[in-house]
């Protein structure tokens, strides 16, 4: 090869490398800009609206701080704040107690049938809170099947589900699986020799669990408690379904009723309340992140490894099983089973045998009437689109954050995790405002694309959590080898890193698909006739008292979720939510 040819090749390679560098930088900066727009876009109009004395689409409006003064002096908002804190604290205590005890019993003892019971305990994690709340109303509401049955025997109503206590109990049951998953992981790693030492010193099984196993779960209990408290703060379905008829307002329901269901919404006050909710959730998540970053102070196991052994409950084995089984049947199996029965009968009352009123017409209507078919198709399309697009988008995002020299990668991670602090109803309201504020976005208003984008924004942290660990498992020598032979960052990402991330991307897709099928709070502000999803339709039918159709669509939602979860497990070995 001549000197001139070598020089030409060098110039060509230099140009190629410079273009590759530019292309990689353009992708990184472009993705950061897109992330900032998707995440911050809905927040800006909410902040702007909170500083106006009128709706942001009105011509004559001016800046004011009156909305902030009104929120913190209005008795209705102060009462809602008090109820929210009370419900969140109560639900956290219930979920922590149930999930922690279940984790110890399933993980550290010889409780019978614990595999089956642990599977049932996780059901509320797969099923929408909205659907679970409907199941509780059908069974334990004032006109519920079991409530009426017991009232006909005792002469008095045994309980009132439409109270603060009822909301706390239902919210605690749906939060218990999260605590269980956190604590189950810790029990699997606990030091068995400590429990053996306690038993050698004469401690019984209960005392050993109370003084040894329970304290070692302190980090898991603390993290899950903060997360459950945060989830309870932004929870909409259960307080709305169980508290709306008795005027029990929480912050989330107040934002929904005053901003969406009111005849004349006060957008300024609603936006201010939404900002307050975001700030509180953000502070709680920051606290949780700080605790997670200092895990060394919670280390209790060290030294040589030992084989974990299960504690023998002795004579308490079957009574403990009876208590756990009763919890699973009463609070989970019966409400969900009642939804299936209610969807198949015209009347569900203890006064008449329900098997005499079986009818398939509600389920047939769910699959044949054009409106319902459209709702089901929309739900699947939105969940599939959010899963596919969101997973690919977040996968590239994760590579930029963890496997690039991008100058603003840490700032990018911070922005990407911000949606964790944005409740669903607030995110939907923000997208709604953004579309009003920017008329060119009007075309997206009546399509399912707006729901897809909103869901992707909401679930960026979830997908990032599913994908980031896989990057930590890939050795950096793979990237280095590709770069040494001249591959650009984008070529390395496309040909090496992303193909190796396929299992994690599949898990991320299943996770986002399942939570999108369940999602309802983001959709209530954004759906229009023609782009309804199951969550919005369920709320509409509940509002009009059509419980047969509510049950039928709830069954459809449960079936779609279960089919997705078990198909992913059977075909690809994907385990959603650790189950």
VEXKE-104998 format. One line per field, with one value per residue (C-alpha): residue number from 1; residue in three letters; y, z, x. Coordinates in Angstrom, 2 decimals. Layout:
// residues N
num NUM; ...
residuo ALA; ...
y Y; ...
z Z; ...
x X; ...
***
This chain:
// residues 579
num 1; 2; 3; 4; 5; 6; 7; 8; 9; 10; 11; 12; 13; 14; 15; 16; 17; 18; 19; 20; 21; 22; 23; 24; 25; 26; 27; 28; 29; 30; 31; 32; 33; 34; 35; 36; 37; 38; 39; 40; 41; 42; 43; 44; 45; 46; 47; 48; 49; 50; 51; 52; 53; 54; 55; 56; 57; 58; 59; 60; 61; 62; 63; 64; 65; 66; 67; 68; 69; 70; 71; 72; 73; 74; 75; 76; 77; 78; 79; 80; 81; 82; 83; 84; 85; 86; 87; 88; 89; 90; 91; 92; 93; 94; 95; 96; 97; 98; 99; 100; 101; 102; 103; 104; 105; 106; 107; 108; 109; 110; 111; 112; 113; 114; 115; 116; 117; 118; 119; 120; 121; 122; 123; 124; 125; 126; 127; 128; 129; 130; 131; 132; 133; 134; 135; 136; 137; 138; 139; 140; 141; 142; 143; 144; 145; 146; 147; 148; 149; 150; 151; 152; 153; 154; 155; 156; 157; 158; 159; 160; 161; 162; 163; 164; 165; 166; 167; 168; 169; 170; 171; 172; 173; 174; 175; 176; 177; 178; 179; 180; 181; 182; 183; 184; 185; 186; 187; 188; 189; 190; 191; 192; 193; 194; 195; 196; 197; 198; 199; 200; 201; 202; 203; 204; 205; 206; 207; 208; 209; 210; 211; 212; 213; 214; 215; 216; 217; 218; 219; 220; 221; 222; 223; 224; 225; 226; 227; 228; 229; 230; 231; 232; 233; 234; 235; 236; 237; 238; 239; 240; 241; 242; 243; 244; 245; 246; 247; 248; 249; 250; 251; 252; 253; 254; 255; 256; 257; 258; 259; 260; 261; 262; 263; 264; 265; 266; 267; 268; 269; 270; 271; 272; 273; 274; 275; 276; 277; 278; 279; 280; 281; 282; 283; 284; 285; 286; 287; 288; 289; 290; 291; 292; 293; 294; 295; 296; 297; 298; 299; 300; 301; 302; 303; 304; 305; 306; 307; 308; 309; 310; 311; 312; 313; 314; 315; 316; 317; 318; 319; 320; 321; 322; 323; 324; 325; 326; 327; 328; 329; 330; 331; 332; 333; 334; 335; 336; 337; 338; 339; 340; 341; 342; 343; 344; 345; 346; 347; 348; 349; 350; 351; 352; 353; 354; 355; 356; 357; 358; 359; 360; 361; 362; 363; 364; 365; 366; 367; 368; 369; 370; 371; 372; 373; 374; 375; 376; 377; 378; 379; 380; 381; 382; 383; 384; 385; 386; 387; 388; 389; 390; 391; 392; 393; 394; 395; 396; 397; 398; 399; 400; 401; 402; 403; 404; 405; 406; 407; 408; 409; 410; 411; 412; 413; 414; 415; 416; 417; 418; 419; 420; 421; 422; 423; 424; 425; 426; 427; 428; 429; 430; 431; 432; 433; 434; 435; 436; 437; 438; 439; 440; 441; 442; 443; 444; 445; 446; 447; 448; 449; 450; 451; 452; 453; 454; 455; 456; 457; 458; 459; 460; 461; 462; 463; 464; 465; 466; 467; 468; 469; 470; 471; 472; 473; 474; 475; 476; 477; 478; 479; 480; 481; 482; 483; 484; 485; 486; 487; 488; 489; 490; 491; 492; 493; 494; 495; 496; 497; 498; 499; 500; 501; 502; 503; 504; 505; 506; 507; 508; 509; 510; 511; 512; 513; 514; 515; 516; 517; 518; 519; 520; 521; 522; 523; 524; 525; 526; 527; 528; 529; 530; 531; 532; 533; 534; 535; 536; 537; 538; 539; 540; 541; 542; 543; 544; 545; 546; 547; 548; 549; 550; 551; 552; 553; 554; 555; 556; 557; 558; 559; 560; 561; 562; 563; 564; 565; 566; 567; 568; 569; 570; 571; 572; 573; 574; 575; 576; 577; 578; 579
residuo UNK; UNK; UNK; UNK; UNK; UNK; UNK; UNK; UNK; UNK; UNK; UNK; UNK; UNK; UNK; UNK; UNK; UNK; UNK; UNK; UNK; UNK; UNK; UNK; UNK; UNK; UNK; UNK; UNK; UNK; UNK; UNK; UNK; UNK; UNK; UNK; UNK; UNK; UNK; UNK; UNK; UNK; UNK; UNK; UNK; UNK; UNK; UNK; UNK; UNK; UNK; UNK; UNK; UNK; UNK; UNK; UNK; UNK; UNK; UNK; UNK; UNK; UNK; UNK; UNK; UNK; UNK; UNK; UNK; UNK; UNK; UNK; UNK; UNK; UNK; UNK; UNK; UNK; UNK; UNK; UNK; UNK; UNK; UNK; UNK; UNK; UNK; UNK; UNK; UNK; UNK; UNK; UNK; UNK; UNK; UNK; UNK; UNK; UNK; UNK; UNK; UNK; UNK; UNK; UNK; UNK; UNK; UNK; UNK; UNK; UNK; UNK; UNK; UNK; UNK; UNK; UNK; UNK; UNK; UNK; UNK; UNK; UNK; UNK; UNK; UNK; UNK; UNK; UNK; UNK; UNK; UNK; UNK; UNK; UNK; UNK; UNK; UNK; UNK; UNK; UNK; UNK; UNK; UNK; UNK; UNK; UNK; UNK; UNK; UNK; UNK; UNK; UNK; UNK; UNK; UNK; UNK; UNK; UNK; UNK; UNK; UNK; UNK; UNK; UNK; UNK; UNK; UNK; UNK; UNK; UNK; UNK; UNK; UNK; UNK; UNK; UNK; UNK; UNK; UNK; UNK; UNK; UNK; UNK; UNK; UNK; UNK; UNK; UNK; UNK; UNK; UNK; UNK; UNK; UNK; UNK; UNK; UNK; UNK; UNK; UNK; UNK; UNK; UNK; UNK; UNK; UNK; UNK; UNK; UNK; UNK; UNK; UNK; UNK; UNK; UNK; UNK; UNK; UNK; UNK; UNK; UNK; UNK; UNK; UNK; UNK; UNK; UNK; UNK; UNK; UNK; UNK; UNK; UNK; UNK; UNK; UNK; UNK; UNK; UNK; UNK; UNK; UNK; UNK; UNK; UNK; UNK; UNK; UNK; UNK; UNK; UNK; UNK; UNK; UNK; UNK; UNK; UNK; UNK; UNK; UNK; UNK; UNK; UNK; UNK; UNK; UNK; UNK; UNK; UNK; UNK; UNK; UNK; UNK; UNK; UNK; UNK; UNK; UNK; UNK; UNK; UNK; UNK; UNK; UNK; UNK; UNK; UNK; UNK; UNK; UNK; UNK; UNK; UNK; UNK; UNK; UNK; UNK; UNK; UNK; UNK; UNK; UNK; UNK; UNK; UNK; UNK; UNK; UNK; UNK; UNK; UNK; UNK; UNK; UNK; UNK; UNK; UNK; UNK; UNK; UNK; UNK; UNK; UNK; UNK; UNK; UNK; UNK; UNK; UNK; UNK; UNK; UNK; UNK; UNK; UNK; UNK; UNK; UNK; UNK; UNK; UNK; UNK; UNK; UNK; UNK; UNK; UNK; UNK; UNK; UNK; UNK; UNK; UNK; UNK; UNK; UNK; UNK; UNK; UNK; UNK; UNK; UNK; UNK; UNK; UNK; UNK; UNK; UNK; UNK; UNK; UNK; UNK; UNK; UNK; UNK; UNK; UNK; UNK; UNK; UNK; UNK; UNK; UNK; UNK; UNK; UNK; UNK; UNK; UNK; UNK; UNK; UNK; UNK; UNK; UNK; UNK; UNK; UNK; UNK; UNK; UNK; UNK; UNK; UNK; UNK; UNK; UNK; UNK; UNK; UNK; UNK; UNK; UNK; UNK; UNK; UNK; UNK; UNK; UNK; UNK; UNK; UNK; UNK; UNK; UNK; UNK; UNK; UNK; UNK; UNK; UNK; UNK; UNK; UNK; UNK; UNK; UNK; UNK; UNK; UNK; UNK; UNK; UNK; UNK; UNK; UNK; UNK; UNK; UNK; UNK; UNK; UNK; UNK; UNK; UNK; UNK; UNK; UNK; UNK; UNK; UNK; UNK; UNK; UNK; UNK; UNK; UNK; UNK; UNK; UNK; UNK; UNK; UNK; UNK; UNK; UNK; UNK; UNK; UNK; UNK; UNK; UNK; UNK; UNK; UNK; UNK; UNK; UNK; UNK; UNK; UNK; UNK; UNK; UNK; UNK; UNK; UNK; UNK; UNK; UNK; UNK; UNK; UNK; UNK; UNK; UNK; UNK; UNK; UNK; UNK; UNK; UNK; UNK; UNK; UNK; UNK; UNK; UNK; UNK; UNK; UNK; UNK; UNK; UNK; UNK; UNK; UNK; UNK; UNK; UNK; UNK; UNK; UNK; UNK; UNK; UNK; UNK; UNK; UNK; UNK; UNK; UNK; UNK; UNK; UNK; UNK; UNK; UNK; UNK; UNK; UNK; UNK; UNK; UNK; UNK; UNK; UNK; UNK; UNK; UNK; UNK; UNK; UNK; UNK; UNK; UNK; UNK; UNK; UNK; UNK; UNK; UNK; UNK; UNK; UNK; UNK; UNK; UNK
y 0.00; 3.35; 6.27; 8.18; 5.34; 5.05; 8.78; 8.58; 5.70; 7.62; 10.69; 8.51; 6.74; 10.08; 11.45; 8.23; 8.33; 12.02; 11.36; 8.37; 10.52; 13.21; 10.69; 9.16; 12.59; 13.59; 10.46; 11.06; 14.73; 14.01; 11.32; 13.57; 16.34; 13.88; 12.60; 16.13; 17.01; 13.88; 14.12; 17.87; 18.74; 17.80; 19.50; 22.95; 23.66; 22.45; 24.89; 27.63; 26.94; 27.07; 30.68; 31.93; 33.32; 31.61; 28.64; 28.71; 28.69; 31.83; 35.13; 37.39; 35.90; 37.17; 35.79; 35.27; 33.28; 33.08; 29.42; 28.47; 30.50; 28.92; 25.36; 25.70; 27.64; 25.85; 23.49; 21.02; 20.65; 20.55; 17.78; 15.93; 16.33; 14.93; 11.96; 11.29; 11.17; 8.99; 6.54; 6.38; 5.71; 3.10; 1.32; 1.26; -0.32; -3.00; -3.83; -3.90; -6.21; -8.60; -8.64; -8.95; -11.78; -13.62; -13.32; -14.77; -17.62; -18.53; -18.01; -19.20; -21.82; -25.15; -23.69; -26.12; -25.19; -22.00; -22.04; -21.92; -19.29; -17.04; -17.14; -16.02; -13.26; -11.76; -11.62; -7.96; -6.99; -8.32; -6.97; -3.36; -1.67; -0.51; -4.12; -5.19; -2.31; -3.41; -6.97; -5.71; -3.65; -6.64; -8.82; -6.54; -3.30; -2.24; -4.17; -6.78; -10.50; -11.51; -8.32; -9.02; -12.69; -11.89; -9.14; -11.57; -13.84; -11.32; -8.57; -5.85; -4.79; -6.38; -3.64; -0.51; -0.71; 2.92; 4.36; 5.41; 2.00; 0.20; 2.21; 1.52; -2.22; -2.48; -0.30; -2.35; -5.62; -4.35; -2.99; -6.19; -7.98; -5.25; -5.67; -9.44; -9.33; -7.00; -9.06; -12.45; -11.56; -10.67; -13.83; -15.95; -14.36; -14.34; -16.00; -19.30; -19.76; -16.84; -18.57; -21.86; -20.10; -18.71; -22.17; -23.66; -21.13; -22.30; -19.77; -21.10; -20.64; -17.50; -15.83; -16.77; -15.24; -12.13; -11.46; -12.77; -13.04; -9.86; -7.42; -8.68; -7.52; -3.91; -2.55; -4.34; -3.25; 0.35; 0.57; -1.11; 1.00; 4.23; 2.92; 1.76; 5.12; 6.86; 4.58; 5.18; 8.95; 8.86; 6.00; 6.96; 3.86; 2.51; 5.86; 6.89; 3.66; 3.24; 6.86; 8.87; 7.94; 9.01; 12.18; 10.89; 12.98; 12.30; 14.49; 12.23; 11.98; 15.73; 16.41; 14.05; 15.29; 19.00; 18.92; 16.35; 15.51; 19.02; 21.08; 24.15; 22.99; 25.31; 24.48; 26.81; 25.14; 21.65; 22.34; 23.69; 20.57; 18.43; 20.26; 19.73; 16.00; 15.83; 17.59; 15.23; 12.11; 13.43; 14.01; 10.52; 8.91; 10.97; 9.69; 6.12; 6.58; 7.96; 4.94; 2.57; 4.29; 3.50; -0.19; -1.06; 0.04; -2.59; -5.51; -8.29; -11.33; -11.98; -14.51; -18.04; -19.19; -21.48; -23.51; -21.93; -24.24; -23.82; -23.27; -25.99; -24.36; -27.51; -27.53; -24.02; -25.23; -25.87; -22.95; -20.64; -22.15; -21.61; -17.91; -17.27; -19.27; -17.39; -14.07; -15.14; -16.47; -13.61; -10.63; -11.87; -15.03; -14.23; -10.62; -11.71; -14.81; -12.62; -10.54; -13.66; -14.72; -11.22; -11.01; -14.19; -13.52; -10.94; -10.78; -11.47; -11.48; -13.86; -13.73; -15.66; -18.53; -16.96; -20.16; -19.64; -16.36; -17.36; -15.46; -15.04; -11.81; -9.45; -11.40; -11.77; -8.01; -7.39; -9.24; -8.36; -4.80; -2.37; 0.01; -2.75; -4.40; -1.01; -0.53; -3.93; -3.40; 0.10; -1.25; -3.98; -1.61; 1.05; -1.53; -3.18; 0.14; 1.46; -1.81; -2.00; 1.67; 2.34; -0.65; 0.25; 3.93; 3.15; 0.50; 3.11; 5.52; 2.97; 2.40; 6.15; 6.43; 3.38; 2.70; 6.01; 9.04; 11.36; 14.58; 14.84; 11.15; 11.61; 14.50; 12.31; 9.55; 12.06; 13.28; 9.70; 8.75; 11.84; 10.21; 8.07; 11.22; 12.07; 10.40; 9.01; 11.43; 14.36; 13.04; 12.76; 16.27; 17.59; 16.04; 17.43; 20.95; 20.61; 19.78; 22.78; 25.07; 23.94; 23.88; 22.04; 19.03; 19.01; 16.23; 13.78; 14.58; 12.14; 9.29; 6.48; 7.96; 10.44; 7.54; 5.65; 8.62; 9.27; 5.62; 5.58; 8.65; 7.12; 3.82; 5.01; 4.34; 0.86; -0.10; 1.47; -0.62; -3.78; -2.99; -1.42; -4.60; -6.43; -3.73; -4.18; -7.88; -7.17; -6.81; -3.54; -5.46; -6.17; -2.45; -1.86; -4.61; -3.16; 0.36; -0.84; -2.21; 1.07; 0.70; 3.84; 4.04; 3.66; 0.66; -0.97; -0.32; -1.67; -4.77; -5.87; -4.31; -4.31; -7.92; -9.05; -7.17; -9.11; -11.13; -7.98; -6.11; -8.93; -8.69; -4.93; -5.31; -7.72; -5.43; -2.32; -4.26; -5.58; -2.24; -0.51; -2.97; -2.10; 1.65; 3.89; 7.07; 8.55; 7.76; 9.47; 12.93; 11.91; 9.55; 10.76; 8.86; 6.48; 6.06; 4.60; 1.96; -0.61; 1.53; 4.55; 2.37; 0.66; 4.03; 5.18; 2.07; 2.27; 5.91; 4.85; 1.88; -0.84; -3.43; -6.30; -4.56; -3.46; -7.11; -8.34; -5.82; -6.53; -10.21; -9.27; -7.20; -10.01; -12.60; -10.41; -9.81; -13.45; -14.63; -12.14; -13.08; -16.86; -16.78; -14.77; -17.26; -20.34; -19.09; -17.01; -17.80; -14.20; -13.75; -10.60; -8.99; -11.75; -14.40
z 0.00; -0.96; 1.41; -0.38; 0.08; 3.78; 4.22; 2.45; 4.69; 7.80; 6.73; 5.99; 9.37; 11.15; 9.42; 10.21; 13.89; 14.15; 12.59; 14.90; 17.90; 16.75; 16.17; 19.64; 21.25; 19.29; 20.47; 24.09; 24.10; 22.12; 24.55; 27.51; 25.92; 25.23; 28.84; 30.24; 27.97; 28.87; 32.62; 33.20; 30.51; 32.64; 35.76; 34.26; 33.46; 36.93; 38.59; 36.16; 36.88; 40.64; 40.27; 38.29; 39.50; 36.66; 34.34; 32.18; 28.98; 29.99; 28.38; 31.46; 34.22; 36.44; 38.75; 42.40; 45.51; 46.76; 45.73; 48.20; 50.96; 50.26; 50.24; 53.65; 55.20; 53.59; 56.16; 53.39; 52.36; 55.96; 56.70; 53.58; 54.70; 58.13; 56.61; 54.18; 56.90; 59.12; 56.31; 55.07; 58.55; 59.31; 55.97; 56.42; 59.86; 58.54; 55.46; 57.46; 60.10; 57.61; 55.13; 57.84; 59.72; 56.44; 55.36; 58.67; 58.65; 54.99; 55.05; 58.48; 59.69; 58.65; 58.05; 55.89; 52.31; 52.43; 48.68; 47.89; 50.56; 49.50; 45.91; 47.08; 49.24; 46.11; 44.10; 45.06; 43.40; 40.02; 40.22; 40.00; 43.31; 41.61; 40.95; 44.51; 45.92; 43.81; 45.13; 48.71; 48.05; 46.53; 49.54; 52.55; 51.57; 53.31; 50.66; 50.26; 50.15; 53.41; 55.22; 54.40; 55.28; 58.75; 59.26; 58.56; 61.29; 63.97; 63.23; 63.07; 60.47; 61.57; 60.17; 58.02; 55.14; 54.12; 56.94; 57.54; 59.15; 56.07; 53.79; 56.03; 56.06; 52.28; 51.58; 54.06; 52.33; 48.89; 50.35; 52.22; 49.16; 48.83; 52.44; 52.00; 48.96; 50.69; 53.89; 52.13; 50.48; 53.86; 55.58; 52.89; 53.81; 57.58; 59.81; 61.04; 63.72; 65.71; 65.88; 66.80; 69.65; 70.95; 70.82; 72.62; 75.41; 75.87; 73.79; 72.23; 68.52; 69.07; 71.26; 68.77; 65.88; 67.91; 69.32; 66.50; 63.12; 63.39; 64.32; 61.39; 59.06; 60.21; 56.89; 54.74; 57.02; 57.02; 53.22; 52.49; 55.14; 53.47; 50.06; 51.31; 53.05; 49.77; 47.78; 50.27; 49.95; 46.19; 46.19; 44.50; 43.85; 47.35; 49.10; 46.16; 46.01; 49.80; 50.93; 48.27; 49.36; 52.97; 52.03; 53.30; 51.26; 50.91; 49.02; 45.96; 45.82; 46.39; 43.39; 41.31; 42.45; 42.46; 39.25; 37.12; 38.47; 39.66; 37.62; 37.89; 38.68; 40.60; 38.66; 40.71; 44.05; 42.52; 40.97; 44.27; 46.07; 43.41; 43.92; 47.66; 47.07; 44.72; 47.27; 50.10; 47.95; 46.68; 50.24; 51.29; 48.30; 48.96; 52.54; 51.29; 48.83; 51.56; 53.72; 50.84; 50.20; 53.74; 54.01; 55.77; 59.12; 58.84; 58.24; 60.76; 58.96; 58.38; 58.78; 57.50; 55.65; 57.29; 55.89; 56.78; 58.75; 59.30; 62.75; 63.95; 65.09; 66.99; 68.15; 66.74; 63.16; 62.21; 64.19; 62.40; 59.07; 59.97; 60.73; 57.50; 55.39; 56.94; 56.07; 52.47; 52.00; 53.72; 52.35; 48.95; 47.62; 48.50; 47.11; 43.85; 43.59; 44.18; 41.14; 38.96; 40.41; 40.16; 36.50; 35.81; 37.64; 37.34; 41.12; 43.97; 47.29; 50.27; 50.10; 46.80; 45.56; 43.11; 41.06; 39.93; 38.26; 36.23; 32.97; 30.59; 29.09; 30.93; 29.95; 26.40; 26.31; 27.50; 24.46; 21.80; 22.28; 20.18; 23.05; 25.28; 22.49; 21.73; 25.41; 25.65; 22.39; 23.49; 26.82; 25.19; 22.54; 25.11; 27.40; 24.53; 23.10; 26.49; 27.17; 23.85; 23.31; 26.99; 27.38; 24.35; 25.37; 28.97; 27.87; 25.87; 28.77; 31.19; 28.95; 28.77; 32.55; 33.42; 30.36; 28.80; 29.42; 28.83; 30.70; 32.25; 32.93; 36.69; 36.08; 33.51; 36.09; 38.54; 35.98; 34.96; 38.57; 39.17; 37.97; 41.11; 42.98; 40.59; 41.47; 38.54; 38.84; 38.93; 35.88; 33.95; 34.97; 33.90; 30.43; 30.14; 30.97; 28.63; 25.71; 26.49; 26.85; 23.55; 20.85; 18.32; 20.63; 20.24; 17.63; 20.26; 22.67; 21.24; 20.53; 22.56; 21.95; 24.79; 27.17; 25.84; 26.37; 29.85; 30.83; 29.54; 31.63; 34.73; 34.44; 33.49; 37.06; 37.05; 33.76; 34.84; 38.02; 35.95; 33.42; 35.49; 37.36; 34.07; 33.04; 36.29; 35.41; 32.01; 32.11; 30.75; 28.77; 26.17; 25.53; 25.62; 23.07; 20.65; 21.08; 20.54; 17.10; 16.13; 17.04; 18.18; 21.36; 19.36; 17.42; 20.69; 22.18; 19.13; 18.42; 21.86; 24.90; 23.85; 22.54; 25.87; 27.71; 26.01; 29.11; 31.24; 28.45; 28.30; 32.06; 31.76; 28.98; 31.07; 34.11; 32.19; 30.31; 33.55; 35.40; 32.28; 32.15; 35.80; 35.47; 35.79; 37.68; 34.81; 32.26; 33.99; 32.91; 29.43; 27.96; 25.57; 23.86; 21.55; 23.50; 26.74; 28.62; 31.13; 34.18; 32.97; 31.94; 35.33; 37.09; 34.75; 35.34; 39.10; 39.06; 37.42; 39.79; 37.11; 39.25; 36.84; 34.09; 36.60; 37.58; 33.97; 32.96; 36.16; 35.21; 31.77; 33.32; 35.72; 32.93; 30.63; 33.47; 34.49; 30.89; 30.35; 33.57; 33.13; 29.39; 30.03; 32.68; 30.57; 27.30; 28.44; 32.14; 33.09; 36.71; 37.27; 40.72; 41.91; 41.70
x 0.00; 1.39; 1.92; -0.84; -3.34; -2.46; -3.03; -6.38; -7.49; -6.40; -8.38; -11.41; -11.17; -10.75; -13.85; -15.71; -14.71; -15.60; -19.03; -19.52; -18.59; -20.96; -23.72; -23.23; -23.24; -26.32; -28.13; -27.13; -28.08; -31.25; -32.35; -31.67; -33.74; -36.57; -36.47; -36.58; -39.53; -41.52; -40.86; -40.87; -43.43; -46.46; -45.06; -44.49; -48.18; -49.22; -46.82; -47.94; -51.62; -51.05; -49.81; -52.84; -56.15; -58.01; -57.83; -54.71; -56.78; -58.72; -57.62; -57.83; -55.74; -52.96; -50.33; -51.25; -50.28; -53.86; -54.15; -51.41; -53.04; -56.43; -55.11; -53.52; -56.43; -59.38; -61.03; -61.87; -58.22; -57.01; -59.52; -58.36; -54.74; -55.59; -57.47; -54.62; -51.99; -54.21; -55.03; -51.44; -50.07; -52.75; -52.35; -48.56; -48.90; -51.30; -49.22; -45.97; -47.42; -49.04; -46.14; -43.46; -45.19; -45.88; -42.24; -41.02; -43.55; -42.94; -39.19; -38.06; -40.56; -42.06; -45.54; -47.62; -48.62; -46.55; -45.83; -49.55; -50.27; -47.39; -48.71; -52.18; -50.67; -49.09; -52.34; -53.09; -49.80; -50.98; -54.52; -55.62; -56.49; -59.66; -60.72; -59.88; -61.92; -64.91; -64.52; -64.57; -67.72; -69.56; -68.75; -68.24; -70.01; -73.26; -75.22; -72.49; -73.22; -71.51; -72.56; -76.21; -75.82; -74.47; -77.03; -79.87; -78.45; -77.44; -79.97; -77.32; -74.81; -71.51; -69.26; -69.20; -66.74; -67.31; -65.20; -61.61; -61.03; -62.35; -60.08; -57.07; -57.74; -58.19; -55.15; -53.11; -54.04; -52.97; -49.70; -48.79; -47.26; -44.64; -43.52; -43.62; -41.31; -38.83; -38.76; -38.77; -35.46; -33.97; -35.20; -33.52; -30.17; -30.62; -28.04; -29.51; -26.82; -28.27; -31.64; -29.94; -28.13; -31.42; -33.05; -30.03; -30.49; -34.07; -36.05; -39.29; -40.14; -42.25; -39.60; -36.87; -38.81; -39.66; -36.18; -33.94; -35.70; -37.80; -34.97; -32.90; -35.68; -35.30; -33.89; -36.47; -39.31; -38.09; -37.73; -41.05; -42.83; -41.68; -42.70; -46.10; -46.67; -45.83; -48.15; -50.97; -50.53; -51.17; -53.69; -56.94; -59.06; -59.67; -60.41; -62.61; -64.64; -64.95; -65.02; -66.81; -70.35; -69.64; -67.69; -64.36; -61.96; -58.24; -55.81; -55.84; -59.66; -59.99; -57.75; -59.90; -63.32; -62.46; -60.46; -62.25; -65.71; -66.67; -69.14; -66.88; -63.34; -61.02; -57.88; -55.66; -56.38; -56.29; -52.87; -51.55; -52.76; -51.08; -47.77; -48.04; -48.57; -45.55; -43.33; -44.33; -43.85; -40.52; -39.24; -40.27; -38.57; -35.44; -35.44; -35.78; -32.92; -30.66; -31.41; -30.67; -27.34; -26.13; -26.86; -23.60; -24.98; -27.71; -25.33; -26.02; -24.64; -20.97; -18.21; -18.47; -21.54; -24.03; -26.87; -30.24; -32.54; -36.25; -37.66; -40.03; -43.27; -44.22; -47.86; -48.35; -47.80; -51.42; -52.96; -50.52; -51.56; -55.24; -54.66; -52.71; -55.17; -58.12; -56.47; -55.86; -59.40; -61.27; -59.33; -58.14; -59.81; -63.44; -63.49; -61.86; -64.05; -67.12; -66.21; -66.27; -69.65; -71.15; -70.14; -72.12; -75.38; -78.13; -78.66; -76.23; -78.01; -78.06; -81.87; -81.99; -79.79; -77.37; -77.06; -80.67; -79.69; -76.67; -76.44; -73.53; -74.88; -72.51; -69.43; -70.78; -71.37; -67.81; -66.48; -69.06; -70.37; -68.36; -67.58; -66.22; -64.24; -62.70; -61.86; -60.15; -58.24; -57.18; -55.95; -53.87; -52.50; -51.54; -49.93; -48.07; -46.89; -45.83; -44.01; -42.17; -41.37; -40.75; -38.43; -36.28; -36.21; -35.23; -32.70; -30.77; -31.23; -29.76; -26.74; -26.10; -26.35; -24.24; -22.03; -21.07; -18.91; -21.84; -21.21; -24.70; -25.36; -25.93; -28.32; -30.07; -30.56; -32.00; -34.55; -35.41; -36.22; -38.35; -41.66; -41.57; -42.62; -45.46; -48.79; -50.77; -53.68; -51.23; -49.35; -52.62; -53.61; -50.19; -50.44; -53.97; -52.75; -49.77; -52.06; -54.27; -51.27; -49.72; -52.44; -50.20; -50.45; -54.23; -54.12; -52.86; -55.70; -58.25; -55.85; -54.36; -50.90; -51.35; -52.04; -49.03; -46.69; -48.12; -47.68; -44.10; -43.33; -44.93; -43.06; -39.55; -38.27; -39.84; -38.19; -34.90; -35.00; -35.51; -32.76; -29.97; -28.94; -28.32; -25.81; -23.90; -23.52; -21.92; -18.15; -16.78; -14.14; -16.84; -17.28; -13.55; -12.83; -15.35; -13.98; -10.40; -11.25; -12.88; -16.55; -18.32; -20.38; -23.58; -22.22; -21.14; -24.56; -26.43; -24.34; -23.10; -24.78; -28.46; -28.39; -26.92; -29.68; -32.49; -33.57; -33.75; -35.57; -38.12; -38.68; -39.03; -41.60; -43.70; -43.52; -44.57; -47.28; -48.82; -48.80; -50.19; -53.10; -53.83; -53.33; -56.37; -55.42; -53.38; -56.10; -59.03; -57.85; -56.77; -59.34; -62.01; -64.86; -63.06; -59.80; -61.15; -59.18; -60.40; -59.55; -61.52; -64.49; -64.53; -64.74; -67.51; -69.65; -69.04; -70.13; -73.41; -73.94; -73.69; -71.89; -72.58; -70.60; -67.95; -67.51; -67.41; -64.73; -62.80; -62.76; -61.46; -58.67; -57.70; -57.65; -55.48; -53.01; -52.78; -52.41; -49.57; -47.76; -48.03; -47.32; -44.16; -43.12; -43.91; -42.42; -39.47; -38.98; -39.77; -40.82; -42.86; -42.58; -40.31; -43.04
***
